[in-house]
Amino acid sequence: MFRLDAWVRRASISLLFTLLFSGCHSNDKADGYGNFEATEVVVSAESSGRLLHFDAEEGSTLQKGVITAVIDTTQFHYSRMQLKAEREALVAKAPGLGAKISVLQQERSNLIRDRDRYRRLVSEGAVPTRQLEEFENRITVLERQRGSLEAEYPALSAEIKAHDAALSRIDDQLRKCTVRNPVTGVVLSRYAEQGELASSGKALYRIADLERIYLRVYLSGAQLSEVKIGQVVDVAVDGAASDGKVLMGTISWISSKAEFTPKIIQTKAERVSMVYAVKVLLQNRDGMLKIGMPGEVRLQKRAL
């Protein structure tokens, strides 16, 4: 009888510890709730014209740098041809201008030599003074003509530089007619179709990197002392939690100012509380996590 009573006592104690242990785990409440989001990029046209090519289907994965759209460049090409022809004409004008100046300089040298000779003759009384004045006048005219031609050089050079700048602007506009995808990700929305007229600044499509997804949760001020950038936390979602699977996330951002809890989080009583937004980064290479899915965070006392 004594042995039976001892066995019953030991069994009761064991059962009590089991109940207490299970009770602790059943009270494992999450520290924060929120929804998953991704960094979204809206890709817009940088030039105006008809969309000759547009390849950004919703749900498709695009690599960074691939060409997704081509805008008609016909008018830009015509403008470039005109500017290039005008520049070539200006460049061809420079050697002719130099040749004219050389001719005037040689003619002036000849006149100066003749003038010096006539000065000696005038001093000797062999020729009249009027002929010497004619030489002086002709030399003055040649010097003015040469000065006028030499003044054209800076203006010609400035005009050539202006055409170079205009050509660079046209080349930049031509480059902007080709739209390249800025980030590797999945196309979320498509706002245009091939053949439509695009305008500068018009949105073409929206893309997001779904392999790196964030859970935005809201923590109370009392919980801020428990979190820091780089901290590893447990993340659970409805689908994963039902299978007993817990994901690992890293705190990547903590808001510096308090706000009211968003209406989508918790009950009305909890929504009036002041909280701080926190972003948790998760790797999502298998695509299990979707934008807008609810999730919850359990804080851990460890860091990367």
Backbone as a ProteinNet text record, in pm:
[ID]
protein_1_A
[PRIMARY]
MFRLDAWVRRASISLLFTLLFSGCHSNDKADGYGNFEATEVVVSAESSGRLLHFDAEEGSTLQKGVITAVIDTTQFHYSRMQLKAEREALVAKAPGLGAKISVLQQERSNLIRDRDRYRRLVSEGAVPTRQLEEFENRITVLERQRGSLEAEYPALSAEIKAHDAALSRIDDQLRKCTVRNPVTGVVLSRYAEQGELASSGKALYRIADLERIYLRVYLSGAQLSEVKIGQVVDVAVDGAASDGKVLMGTISWISSKAEFTPKIIQTKAERVSMVYAVKVLLQNRDGMLKIGMPGEVRLQKRAL
[TERTIARY]
82	0	85.5	191.2	283.1	347.8	388.3	453.2	356.1	229	129.9	108.1	101.5	84.1	203	323	442.9	441.4	395.7	392	289.1	176	72	122.7	197.3	251.4	349.7	440	538	467.6	364.7	291.4	221	167.4	96.9	192.8	312	412.2	456.9	478.8	520.9	415	287.4	178.4	169.3	193.5	187.5	293.4	418.6	525.9	493.8	432.6	396.8	294.6	194.4	91.2	148.9	237.8	299.3	384.1	461.2	548.7	467	359.7	275.5	202.4	166.7	98.3	185.5	316	408.9	416.8	419	431.6	303.2	188.4	63.1	42.7	120.5	107.8	214.5	270.7	378.6	319.8	284.4	221.3	324.3	286	377.3	402.2	520.4	556.7	509.9	485.1	442.5	369.2	277.5	198.7	212.5	199.5	207.8	181.2	222.2	201.1	331	340.9	460.6	452.3	567.2	576.4	711.3	723.6	848.8	881.6	1007.7	1048.8	1005.4	908.3	851.8	911.3	934.5	989.8	894.4	852.6	768.5	860.2	861.5	946.7	867.1	921.1	851.5	931.9	861.7	927.6	1002.6	1119.2	1196.9	1191.4	1117.1	1104.4	961.8	925.6	790.6	794.9	692	684.8	605.3	591.3	515.6	599.2	534.7	602.6	613.7	731.2	753.1	770.4	819.6	841.5	817.8	742	716.1	699.3	791	792.4	806.1	692.6	689.6	555.9	544.6	419.8	404.6	283.4	257.6	287.9	361.3	397.9	529.3	584.8	711.5	829.2	936.3	1058.2	1154.6	1198.5	1289.8	1423	1529.7	1663	1699.6	1786.4	1832.5	1910.3	1876.6	1948.9	1887.3	1787.7	1728.1	1642.6	1632.3	1551.7	1405	1323.1	1180.3	1093.3	1143.8	1062.9	1154.1	1103.5	1174.2	1074.7	1108.9	1023.8	1074.8	983.8	1019.2	1119	1228	1335.6	1351.6	1254.6	1269.7	1300	1221.3	1240.2	1374.8	1418.8	1549.9	1661.8	1648	1749.7	1757.5	1642	1643.2	1708.7	1678.2	1739.3	1890.2	1932.7	2076.2	2146	2083.5	2142.1	2158.9	2058.3	2066.8	2179.3	2187.6	2292.6	2431.4	2444.3	2573.5	2617.8	2523	2556.1	2597.6	2527.7	2562.9	2701.3	2732	2863.6	2974.3	2952.5	3053.6	3077.4	2970.9	2985.9	3069.7	3049.8	3128.4	3274.9	3299.9	3437.9	3507	3434.1	3492	3519.2	3448.4	3466.4	3596.1	3646.2	3765.1	3889.5	3923	4042.4	4033.6	3914.4	3897.7	3919	3873.6	3893.5	4041.9	4114.4	4258.6	4331.3	4286.3	4350.4	4328.9	4209.6	4181.3	4269.6	4286.4	4370.6	4515.7	4562.8	4700.6	4721.3	4622.8	4632.1	4638.7	4552.1	4552.8	4684.5	4740	4868.6	4980.4	4981.1	5083.8	5068.3	4943.3	4918.7	4958.8	4931.9	4970.7	5123	5193.4	5340	5394.8	5335.8	5380.1	5355.6	5238.3	5205.9	5299.1	5330.8	5421.8	5559	5604.5	5734.6	5732	5621.9	5610	5596.6	5523	5507.7	5641.8	5724	5855.1	5941.5	5928.6	6008.4	5960.7	5825.9	5772.4	5805.8	5818.9	5857.7	5996.3	6084.9	6219.7	6214.2	6127.9	6116.5	6052.5	5953.2	5888.1	5986.3	6068.8	6167.2	6270.6	6291.7	6387.2	6320	6182.1	6108.8	6089.4	6106.7	6095.9	5950.7	5864.2	5722.2	5636.8	5507.9	5420.5	5375	5337.2	5291.8	5160.3	5077.4	4946.5	4957.9	5059.4	5077.4	5110.8	5185.6	5216.7	5090.7	5001.5	4875.3	4786.7	4790.2	4711.5	4759.3	4892.7	4946.4	4902.6	4905.7	4864.8	4718.1	4634.3	4491.1	4465.3	4536.2	4517	4562.6	4671.1	4719.1	4617.3	4558.8	4458.5	4337.2	4292.8	4177.2	4207.4	4328.2	4366.2	4373.2	4422.1	4429.7	4289.8	4197.1	4059.4	3995.6	4021.1	3967.4	4025.3	4156	4217.7	4162.6	4145.4	4090.7	3949.7	3871	3734	3733.1	3822.6	3829.7	3881.6	3981.8	4033.4	3929.6	3838.8	3732.6	3631.1	3623.9	3530	3575.6	3704.3	3756.6	3692.4	3693	3628.9	3480	3412.2	3269.3	3245	3332.1	3318.3	3343.4	3443.6	3474.9	3360.9	3303	3191	3069.2	3047.4	2933.4	2950.9	3074	3101	3076.9	3120.8	3097.4	2948.6	2871.6	2727.8	2662.9	2709.9	2657.1	2697.3	2818.2	2860.9	2768.3	2733.9	2644.7	2505.8	2457.4	2326.2	2326.5	2436.1	2447.4	2449.8	2517.6	2520.2	2380.4	2305.3	2168.1	2081.3	2095.5	2019	2057.3	2187.8	2233.1	2174.2	2165.6	2106.5	1957.7	1888.1	1746.7	1728.1	1820	1812.4	1832.8	1927.5	1949.4	1825.5	1756.9	1639.5	1518.9	1527.6	1420.2	1424.6	1533	1545	1533.1	1428.4	1402.5	1464.7	1551.6	1615.1	1561.3	1537.5	1482.9	1583	1542.3	1639.1	1676.9	1587.6	1615.3	1566	1627.6	1578.7	1457.1	1347.6	1227.1	1112	993.2	870.3	782.1	727.3	638.6	505.6	468.7	344.2	227.5	251.1	144.7	202.5	118	156.4	59	114.4	31.2	23.1	89.4	90.1	89.8	63.3	63.9	146.8	200.2	279.8	192.7	248.3	174.8	115.5	104.4	51.3	154.9	106.1	195.1	241.8	371.4	429.2	471.8	468.8	514.7	614.7	701.8	804.7	740.9	780.6	726.6	609	557	442.6	488.2	415.4	449.1	420.9	516.3	501.2	466.8	539.5	509.8	569	524.2	571.1	633.8	752.6	828.6	879.9	896	946.5	1034.4	1134.8	1222.7	1156.3	1093	1020.5	1109	1236.8	1328.2	1375.7	1363.2	1393.9	1266.9	1198.2	1068.8	1076	993.8	997.7	863.8	871.4	753.5	756.4	657.2	647.4	556.7	615.3	540	545.7	462.2	453.3	474	573.1	608.3	582.4	553.3	530.6	663	653.9	774.8	850.7	778.7	844.7	925.5	889.1	958.9	1082.8	1099.3	1210.8	1345.8	1353	1480	1520.9	1428.1	1456.3	1499	1496.9	1527.7	1641.2	1712.5	1817	1841.1	1903.6	1933.2	2027	1992.2	2073.9	2030.2	1933.6	1887.5	1808.5	1829.2	1756.8	1630.6	1518	1389.3	1318.5	1221.3	1136.5	1015.4	981.5	866.8	775.5	645.9	546.7	435.3	385.4	270	167.2	47	-61.4	-25.7	21.7	53	168.4	273.2	390.4	361.2	284	256.7	174.8	83.8	1.5	84.9	195.5	285.2	393.1	387.2	488.2	621	621.5	746.2	762.5	878.8	909.3	1025.2	1008.2	1110.6	1201.8	1321.2	1417.8	1426.1	1417	1427	1527.5	1567	1665.1	1606.5	1609.5	1559	1650	1591.9	1670.4	1641.8	1532.4	1496.9	1405.2	1427.2	1342.9	1305.6	1177.8	1132.2	1179.4	1206.3	1254.1	1141.1	1017.6	906.7	785.5	705.9	588.4	471.4	377.9	256.6	145.3	22.4	-89.5	-88.8	-122.9	-125	-222.2	-181.1	-272.7	-398.2	-508.6	-636.8	-636.5	-543.9	-542.5	-480.2	-421.9	-352.8	-440.7	-472.8	-534.4	-670.2	-710.9	-844.7	-849.8	-972.7	-991	-919.4	-921.3	-855.3	-705.2	-645.9	-501.2	-461	-556.5	-523.5	-499.4	-547.1	-527.7	-395.2	-318.8	-190	-83.4	16.5	129.4	234.4	279.4	373.9	483.7	585.8	696.4	701.4	715.4	723	863	868.3	993.8	984.6	1090.7	1093.6	1187.5	1137.8	1214.6	1239.5	1365.1	1402.4	1405.1	1342.5	1342.9	1381.2	1450.6	1480	1359.2	1317.2	1195	1219.6	1329.4	1366.5	1265.7	1195.3	1095.9	962.1	948.2	825.3	706.6	727	616.3	547.2	625.3	570	518	399.6	336.8	313.7	312.6	287.5	145.8	135.2	6.3	-29.2	43.6	15.5	41	-41.9	-16.2	95	166.2	273.2	290.8	364.9	390.9	536.1	586.1	726.9	738	836.2	873.6	1019.5	1044.8	1178.6	1270.7	1399.6	1500.4	1611.5	1685.6	1794.2	1928.2	1932.7	2058.2	2066	2189.1	2210.8	2304	2308.2	2398	2542.9
-120.5	0	125.6	122.5	237	263.4	153.4	169.8	228.5	189	241.4	390.7	433	575.9	657.7	606.1	677.9	690.9	584.7	588.2	690.6	697.1	794.3	936.7	960.6	1095.5	1135.3	1041.3	1072.5	1100.3	1020.8	1041	1176.2	1216.3	1345.2	1461.1	1451.2	1556.6	1567.4	1453.4	1453.1	1516	1481.1	1539	1688.9	1736.1	1880	1955.5	1901	1966.6	1969.7	1861.1	1855.8	1962.6	1978.3	2078.8	2219.8	2243.4	2375.7	2406.6	2309.5	2328.7	2357	2276.1	2297.3	2429.2	2468.1	2596	2711.8	2703.5	2811.7	2827	2715.9	2722.7	2770.4	2734.7	2777.2	2927	2992.9	3136.1	3214.4	3149.7	3212.6	3313.2	3431.1	3534.7	3612.2	3652.7	3728.7	3867	3923.2	4056.7	4168.1	4136.1	4238.2	4177.8	4255.6	4210.7	4311.8	4262.2	4353.6	4281.7	4345.8	4290.3	4296	4204.4	4198.9	4301.7	4358	4454.7	4440.4	4500.2	4495.6	4634.9	4656.2	4784.4	4788	4872.2	4879.6	4997.8	4977.1	5080.9	5101.9	5226.2	5260.7	5308.6	5236.4	5269.5	5356.7	5474	5570.1	5599.5	5652	5694	5824.1	5838.4	5961.8	6044.3	5996	6067	6050.3	6126.4	6120.8	6059.4	5981	5917.2	5788.1	5723.3	5599.3	5481.9	5392.8	5274.1	5170	5158.9	5061.5	4920.5	4911.1	4781.2	4796.4	4703.2	4707.5	4564.8	4521.9	4384.4	4384	4394.1	4388.8	4330.1	4199.9	4131.8	4118.6	4136.8	4123.1	3980.5	3969.7	3840.4	3785.7	3849.4	3801.4	3855.5	3778.9	3820.2	3883	4004.2	4077.2	4098.1	4081	4104.2	4251.9	4296.3	4434.9	4461.3	4572.3	4613.4	4569.2	4479	4434.1	4546	4549.7	4650.4	4608.9	4694.5	4664.4	4748.1	4860.6	4945.3	5025.5	5049.6	5132.6	5232.9	5361.4	5470.6	5518.8	5555.4	5600.7	5716.5	5704.3	5804.8	5876.8	5865.8	5920.2	6069.9	6148.2	6293.5	6332.5	6260.6	6288.8	6260.4	6154.9	6123.7	6233.6	6283.8	6392.7	6518.3	6550.8	6668.4	6650.8	6530.7	6504.8	6517.9	6468.6	6481.1	6626.9	6709.7	6852.7	6920.8	6895.2	6956.6	6911.7	6785.4	6735	6800.2	6819.3	6884.4	7030	7099.7	7239.6	7247.7	7156.4	7157.9	7132.1	7036.6	7007.8	7127.9	7204.5	7325.1	7429.6	7441.9	7537.4	7495.9	7367.7	7319.6	7341.2	7319	7338.9	7486	7572.8	7716.1	7767.9	7701.5	7748.4	7753.9	7648.8	7658.3	7770.5	7793.1	7902.1	8036.9	8049.5	8175.4	8200	8095.1	8109.5	8145.8	8088.5	8120.2	8266.6	8319.1	8460	8551.6	8516.5	8598.4	8596.4	8480.4	8470.4	8556.5	8558.5	8641.5	8788.6	8830.3	8969.8	9007.3	8918.3	8946.2	8962.4	8878.9	8890.6	9019.5	9052.7	9177.1	9298.4	9294.4	9404.5	9419.2	9304.7	9310.3	9374.4	9341.1	9401.2	9551.6	9593	9735.5	9811.8	9749.2	9817.2	9834.7	9734.2	9745.5	9858.1	9864.3	9971	10107.4	10111.5	10240.3	10292.7	10205.7	10249.3	10301.8	10237.3	10283.5	10421.8	10441.1	10570.8	10680.6	10646.1	10746.5	10804	10716.4	10765	10853.8	10811	10890.9	11026.4	11026.7	11154	11245.9	11187.8	11270.1	11329.2	11258.9	11308.8	11398.8	11409	11494.2	11430.8	11296.7	11231.4	11200.2	11182.1	11149.4	11240.4	11257.3	11343.4	11272.5	11353.4	11301.2	11225.3	11255.5	11192.7	11041.5	10995	10850.7	10780.2	10846	10787.3	10775	10874.1	10868.1	10754	10726	10614.6	10480.3	10466.5	10344.1	10331.3	10441.4	10438.8	10399.5	10452.8	10421.5	10273.9	10222.2	10081.8	9987.1	10024.8	9942.9	9943.9	10059.4	10069.5	9982.3	9982	9900.3	9751.4	9709.6	9568.7	9525.9	9614.1	9580.3	9563.2	9646.3	9633	9502.9	9469.3	9344.6	9222.5	9229.3	9117.7	9107.1	9220	9218.5	9162.2	9195.8	9143.8	8991.9	8941	8796.4	8724.4	8785.3	8722.6	8720.7	8818.5	8822.3	8710.9	8662.6	8553.7	8421	8404.7	8279.4	8243.2	8333.2	8297.1	8268.5	8350.1	8327.1	8192.8	8158	8029.7	7915	7928.4	7825.9	7809.4	7921.6	7915.8	7849.7	7877.5	7818	7666.4	7624.8	7480	7412.7	7477.9	7422.3	7414	7513.9	7512.7	7394.5	7365.6	7250.8	7119.4	7115.9	6995.3	6969.4	7077	7062.6	7016.2	7072.1	7031.1	6884.3	6839.8	6699	6608.1	6651.4	6572	6562.1	6671.7	6669.6	6572.5	6574.8	6482.4	6337.5	6311.6	6175.5	6127.7	6220.3	6183.7	6151.2	6229.2	6201.2	6067.7	6035	5906	5790.1	5806.7	5701.6	5682.2	5791.9	5782.9	5721.8	5706.4	5639.8	5488.6	5438.3	5296.7	5282.4	5214	5197.3	5066.4	5075.4	4955.8	4932.3	4808	4772.4	4805.9	4881.6	4928.3	4825.5	4728.7	4631.3	4493.7	4390.9	4255	4231.1	4187.9	4167.1	4116.8	4119.1	4070.9	4190	4190.4	4298.4	4284.7	4388	4385.6	4442.8	4549.6	4614.6	4667	4671.5	4721.4	4833.5	4951.5	5069.8	5115.8	5048.9	5091.5	4968.6	4991.7	4885.1	4929.2	4832.4	4860.7	4932.9	5037.7	5117.1	5243.6	5253.4	5375	5487.2	5609.7	5725.7	5742.5	5740.8	5763.4	5909.6	5960.5	6097.1	6093.7	6193.8	6198.9	6201.8	6107	6098.2	6003.6	5950.5	5858.5	5722.2	5667.6	5537.5	5427.8	5335.8	5223.4	5094.3	5068.2	4948.9	4964.2	4874.6	4875.1	4739.4	4741.6	4619	4618	4497.2	4484.7	4360.7	4369.7	4256.7	4172.1	4061.6	3977.9	3874.3	3868	3776.9	3835.1	3966	4034.2	4108.3	4055.1	4110.2	4154.5	4251.1	4309.4	4287	4262.6	4260.3	4387.3	4473.6	4596.4	4569.1	4572.3	4549.6	4675.3	4678	4794.8	4749.6	4809.4	4774.4	4892.5	4863.2	4968.6	5029.9	5143.4	5208.4	5123.7	5044.4	4958.9	4848	4811.3	4703.6	4751.4	4882.5	4934.2	4896	4885.9	4850	4707.3	4626.3	4486.6	4463.8	4569.5	4551.6	4644.2	4604.6	4686.7	4641.7	4728.3	4696.8	4576.3	4480.7	4361.3	4245.2	4267.2	4160.9	4055.8	3929.1	3817.7	3790.4	3775.2	3749.6	3635	3575.3	3471.7	3537.5	3489.6	3542.9	3427.6	3444.5	3342.6	3404.4	3328.2	3368.4	3257.4	3283.8	3186.9	3052.2	3054.9	2929.3	2856.5	2931.2	2868.3	2823.6	2904.1	2870.7	2743.1	2721.1	2600.9	2475.2	2485.5	2371.7	2365.9	2458.5	2461.5	2517.2	2590.6	2643.9	2789.5	2824	2960.9	3011.9	3130.8	3190.9	3279.9	3301	3387.9	3520.7	3629.2	3761.9	3847.8	3957.9	4050	4189.5	4253.7	4390.9	4484.3	4552.6	4638.9	4786.8	4821.5	4963.6	4978.5	5084	5116.1	5263.3	5292.6	5430.7	5512.2	5638.4	5727	5806.5	5790.5	5864.8	5773.2	5804	5723.4	5763.2	5669	5694.3	5608.3	5639.7	5557.2	5426.8	5316.8	5187	5192	5145.4	5144.6	5063.4	5096.8	5032.6	4885	4844.1	4703.4	4615.2	4676.2	4600.6	4590.4	4469	4438.7	4504.9	4512.9	4559	4711.8	4764.1	4908.3	4964.8	4890.2	4937.3	4949.6	4855.6	4857.9	4959.8	4996.9	5089.5	5231.8	5265.1	5401	5415.7	5309	5315.2	5374.3	5440.1	5492.5	5383.3	5360.9	5252.9	5304	5220.6	5250.7	5144.1	5188.8	5095.5	5034	4905.1	4831	4744.9	4743.1	4659.6	4542.1	4422.5	4299.1	4243.2	4225.4	4174.7	4022	3961.9	3816.5	3780	3668.6	3614.4	3533.3	3555.2	3494	3430.4	3356.3	3299.7	3196.3	3129.8	3031.1	3094.2	3225.3	3295.3	3267.1	3210.9	3176.9	3302.1	3405.9	3528	3619.5	3678	3766.7	3903.4	4006.3	4142.5	4149.2	4205.6	4220.5	4109.8	3997.5	3889.1	3935.8	3889.9	3924.1	3837	3891.1	3816.9	3863.6	3787.7	3824.1	3796	3869.7	3863.3	3822.6	3735.2	3701	3740.7	3828.9	3883	3779.6	3787.2	3699.1	3783.8	3728.5	3798.3	3766.8	3776.1	3750.6	3840.8	3859.1	3948.6	3881.7	3935.8	3882.4	3904.4
0	0	0	79.2	86.5	-47.9	-113.1	-244.5	-345.2	-337.4	-431.8	-410.4	-280.2	-252.7	-303	-286.8	-335.5	-486.3	-551.5	-698.9	-747	-676.2	-714	-696.4	-582.5	-559.3	-669	-706.3	-811.8	-944.8	-974.7	-1100.8	-1101.5	-985	-976.8	-996.7	-933.6	-950.1	-1095.5	-1158.7	-1299.3	-1388.4	-1360.7	-1439.4	-1419.6	-1294.8	-1266.7	-1344	-1345.9	-1422	-1571.3	-1620.3	-1762.3	-1796.1	-1709.7	-1733.2	-1727.7	-1630.3	-1619.6	-1741.6	-1786.5	-1903.4	-2029.5	-2048.5	-2165.9	-2155.6	-2035.8	-2018.6	-2055.5	-2025.8	-2063.4	-2214.4	-2286.9	-2432.5	-2498.5	-2438.5	-2498.7	-2484.7	-2401.1	-2379.9	-2455.2	-2555.6	-2633.4	-2730.7	-2682.1	-2762.7	-2842.1	-2964.7	-3050.2	-2990.9	-3022.6	-2973.1	-3065.7	-3190.3	-3284.7	-3402.7	-3461.1	-3574.9	-3688.4	-3810.7	-3924.4	-4055.2	-4164.9	-4298.2	-4378.3	-4472.4	-4555.5	-4668.1	-4700.7	-4809.2	-4876.9	-4994.8	-5070.7	-5121	-5154.9	-5211.9	-5357.7	-5386.8	-5520.9	-5597.7	-5725.9	-5813.2	-5929.8	-5950.3	-6064.8	-6177.2	-6287.5	-6401.7	-6498	-6529.1	-6614.6	-6739.5	-6839.9	-6963.4	-6939.2	-7000	-6988.4	-7116.2	-7215.4	-7341.7	-7391.8	-7492.8	-7549	-7688	-7719.1	-7850.2	-7842.3	-7957.2	-7963.1	-7912.1	-7835.1	-7783.8	-7895.3	-7953	-8059.4	-8003.4	-7881.3	-7816.7	-7667.2	-7609.8	-7465.1	-7415.4	-7331.3	-7282.6	-7131.3	-7062.7	-6916.1	-6874.6	-6884.5	-6851.4	-6700.1	-6651.4	-6508.6	-6462.1	-6352.4	-6298.2	-6350.2	-6454.4	-6510	-6429.2	-6428.8	-6358.7	-6458.4	-6429.5	-6517.5	-6447.5	-6522.3	-6468.6	-6481.2	-6394.2	-6398.8	-6528.3	-6595.2	-6714.6	-6846.5	-6844.1	-6969.7	-7028.4	-7161.6	-7229.2	-7221.9	-7163.7	-7150.7	-7244.1	-7291.8	-7379.7	-7472.1	-7594.9	-7693.1	-7748.3	-7739.7	-7786.9	-7922	-8010.9	-8145.8	-8141	-8218	-8215.8	-8349.1	-8439.3	-8575.4	-8574.4	-8501.9	-8502	-8441.6	-8339.3	-8280.8	-8380.9	-8460.3	-8560.8	-8666.3	-8711	-8809.3	-8751.2	-8628.2	-8564.3	-8552.5	-8520.4	-8508.9	-8643.3	-8750.6	-8884.4	-8923.3	-8890.9	-8924.1	-8847	-8717.2	-8635.8	-8680.3	-8714.9	-8757.9	-8888.8	-8982.9	-9110.4	-9088.1	-9000.9	-8971.7	-8907.5	-8819.1	-8755.3	-8857	-8945.5	-9048.5	-9138.1	-9167.7	-9250	-9176.4	-9045.9	-8967.8	-8961.6	-8944.2	-8938.4	-9073.1	-9182.5	-9315.3	-9344.2	-9275.9	-9297.1	-9236.2	-9133.7	-9063.1	-9151.6	-9230.7	-9316.5	-9419.4	-9479	-9575.9	-9511.3	-9388.4	-9316.3	-9292.9	-9257.5	-9237.3	-9365.4	-9477.6	-9606.2	-9643	-9618.9	-9648.9	-9564.7	-9440.5	-9352.4	-9400.8	-9445	-9494.9	-9618.5	-9708.9	-9830.4	-9792.6	-9697.9	-9655.4	-9589.1	-9510.2	-9444.7	-9548.7	-9650.3	-9753.5	-9832.4	-9862.9	-9937.3	-9854.7	-9726.2	-9637.9	-9632.7	-9624.5	-9622.4	-9749.5	-9862.8	-9989.6	-9991.8	-9940.6	-9938.1	-9843.7	-9730.5	-9636.4	-9699.1	-9772.2	-9838.6	-9943.9	-10022.1	-10122.5	-10056.7	-9944.9	-9875.6	-9825.3	-9767.6	-9717.8	-9832.5	-9947.3	-10062.5	-10109.6	-10110.4	-10152.6	-10052.6	-9926.6	-9827.4	-9859.1	-9896.8	-9932.6	-10056.6	-10152.2	-10274.8	-10247	-10153.8	-10120.8	-10049.9	-9963.4	-9892	-9985.9	-10099.8	-10199.3	-10302.4	-10294	-10386.8	-10522.5	-10532.2	-10662.6	-10698.6	-10599.1	-10625	-10538.2	-10577.3	-10496.9	-10368.7	-10273.6	-10143.5	-10156.4	-10253.4	-10269.7	-10286.1	-10359.2	-10379	-10246.5	-10157.7	-10028	-9943	-9951.3	-9875.5	-9925.1	-10054.6	-10108.3	-10051.3	-10039.7	-9978.8	-9832.8	-9760	-9619.2	-9606	-9690.9	-9686.7	-9720	-9819	-9856.3	-9744.5	-9678.2	-9566	-9452.2	-9423.9	-9317.5	-9347.6	-9472.9	-9512.4	-9494.9	-9536.9	-9523.3	-9377.6	-9291.3	-9149.2	-9088.7	-9131.4	-9081.9	-9131.8	-9258.7	-9313	-9239.8	-9214.7	-9143.8	-9000.9	-8931.8	-8796	-8792	-8896.2	-8902	-8918.4	-9005.6	-9025.6	-8901.9	-8836	-8713.8	-8602.7	-8600.3	-8499.3	-8521.6	-8644.4	-8673.3	-8612.7	-8586.4	-8533.3	-8398.2	-8297.8	-8169.3	-8184.4	-8268.2	-8288.3	-8355.4	-8453.4	-8520.9	-8424.3	-8340.5	-8242.2	-8141.3	-8096.8	-8002.9	-8067	-8194.2	-8263.3	-8277.5	-8304.1	-8313.8	-8178.6	-8069.5	-7935.6	-7903.5	-7947.9	-7924.8	-7996.7	-8117.6	-8191.1	-8123.6	-8066.2	-7993.8	-7874.2	-7802	-7687.1	-7731	-7844	-7894.3	-7937.1	-7997.2	-8036.1	-7913.7	-7807.6	-7684.3	-7623.1	-7630.7	-7578.2	-7658.4	-7790.5	-7874.6	-7844.2	-7825.9	-7794.3	-7661.2	-7563.7	-7434.8	-7451	-7533.8	-7558.1	-7629.9	-7719.6	-7789.1	-7690.7	-7596.9	-7496.8	-7409.2	-7377.1	-7291.1	-7362.4	-7493.1	-7566.3	-7546.3	-7489.8	-7456.6	-7305.4	-7260.1	-7116.4	-7070.3	-6971.1	-6913.7	-6773.4	-6742.4	-6611.9	-6501.4	-6396.6	-6296	-6190.5	-6162.8	-6055.6	-6099.9	-6044.2	-6067.4	-5978.7	-6039.8	-5961.6	-6045.5	-5985.1	-6048.9	-6083.2	-6204.5	-6248.5	-6175.1	-6099.9	-6023	-6102.3	-6177.5	-6254.9	-6385.5	-6487.6	-6620	-6654.6	-6690.6	-6710.4	-6856	-6947.7	-7088.3	-7178	-7305.7	-7404.7	-7525.4	-7595.8	-7715.2	-7818.3	-7878.4	-7976.3	-7920.4	-7787.1	-7726.3	-7731.1	-7711.3	-7704.2	-7559.7	-7541	-7408.1	-7397.5	-7278.1	-7252	-7139	-7135.8	-7033.1	-6894	-6810.2	-6675.3	-6661.6	-6772.7	-6766	-6714.2	-6615.8	-6559.4	-6661.2	-6675.8	-6768	-6693.3	-6583.5	-6504.9	-6365.2	-6275.4	-6136.4	-6106.9	-6047.1	-6022.8	-5879.7	-5824.3	-5686.3	-5676.5	-5592.3	-5563.9	-5455.4	-5495.5	-5401.1	-5333.8	-5372	-5302.9	-5170.6	-5157.3	-5030.5	-4989.4	-4890.9	-4851.9	-4706	-4671	-4537.5	-4466.6	-4336.8	-4251.3	-4167	-4187.3	-4109.2	-3988.4	-3870.1	-3746.6	-3661.1	-3559	-3471.7	-3327.3	-3261.7	-3124.5	-3032.5	-2908.7	-2810	-2767.3	-2701.3	-2653.5	-2553.2	-2475.7	-2377.3	-2443.3	-2566.8	-2636.2	-2711.1	-2728.4	-2807.3	-2747.6	-2617.3	-2553.4	-2584.9	-2637.9	-2667.1	-2811.9	-2894.6	-3037.1	-3079	-3182.2	-3240.4	-3384.2	-3461.1	-3600.2	-3607.2	-3694.1	-3710.5	-3622.9	-3536.5	-3446.6	-3524.6	-3492	-3554	-3473.7	-3543.5	-3478.8	-3549.1	-3481	-3539.8	-3603.9	-3722.8	-3796.1	-3832.9	-3807.9	-3841.4	-3924.4	-4020.1	-4100.6	-4091.5	-4140.8	-4126.1	-4186.7	-4311.4	-4378.6	-4313.8	-4278.6	-4217.7	-4075.6	-4001.5	-3861.5	-3851	-3944.8	-3938.4	-3956.7	-4026	-4043.9	-3937.1	-3842.4	-3737.5	-3783.1	-3897.2	-3951.6	-3910.7	-3859.5	-3819.7	-3904.8	-3962.6	-4047.5	-3964.5	-4016.3	-3949.6	-4024.3	-3950.3	-4009.4	-3935.4	-3999.5	-3941.2	-3936.6	-3822.2	-3810.2	-3889.8	-3988.2	-4076.5	-4057.5	-3990	-3972.6	-3853.5	-3776	-3661	-3671.3	-3667.5	-3678.9	-3558.7	-3584.2	-3477.4	-3412.4	-3461.8	-3403	-3385.6	-3284.2	-3252.9	-3341.2	-3357.7	-3434.5	-3377.1	-3418.3	-3375.4	-3453.4	-3388	-3454.5	-3572.5	-3692.5	-3808.1	-3780.1	-3848.4	-3822.9	-3858.2	-3945.1	-3985.4	-3878.6	-3775.6	-3670.2	-3546.9	-3506.6	-3377.6	-3357.4	-3231.9	-3196.3	-3187.4	-3172.3	-3161.5	-3039.6	-2929.9	-2807.6	-2828	-2904.4	-2926.6	-3032.3	-3119.4	-3228.9	-3179.9	-3063.2	-3013.8	-2942.2	-2927.3	-2858.7	-2950.9	-2892.1	-2968.1	-2982.4	-3104.7	-3132.8	-3225.9	-3245.6	-3335.9	-3446.1	-3569	-3681.5	-3689.3	-3718.3	-3731.6	-3856.5	-3936.5	-4057	-4035.5	-4069.4	-4055.7	-4195.8	-4229.7	-4361.9	-4361.2	-4465.3	-4480.3	-4623.2	-4638.3	-4770.3	-4817.2	-4940.7	-4991.4	-5128	-5138.9	-5269.2	-5319.4	-5227	-5270.9	-5304.6	-5280.6	-5316.3	-5227.5	-5109.5	-5020.7	-4966.7	-4936.2	-4878	-4988.2	-4965.2	-5061.7	-4998.3	-5084	-5036.7	-4977.4	-4857.1	-4791.1	-4695.6	-4698	-4604.7	-4461.4	-4365.9	-4225	-4167.7	-4072.9	-4008.1	-3865.6	-3788.5	-3649.6	-3614.9	-3519	-3479.9	-3334.7	-3311.7	-3173.1	-3156.7	-3063.3	-3044.2	-2982.2	-3019.2	-2964.9	-2903.9	-2814.6	-2747.4	-2814.6	-2946	-3015.6	-3135.8	-3184	-3298.1	-3395.1	-3520.8	-3623.5	-3586.1
[MASK]
++++++++++++++++++++++++++++++++++++++++++++++++++++++++++++++++++++++++++++++++++++++++++++++++++++++++++++++++++++++++++++++++++++++++++++++++++++++++++++++++++++++++++++++++++++++++++++++++++++++++++++++++++++++++++++++++++++++++++++++++++++++++++++++++++++++++++++++++++++++++++++++++++++++++++++++++

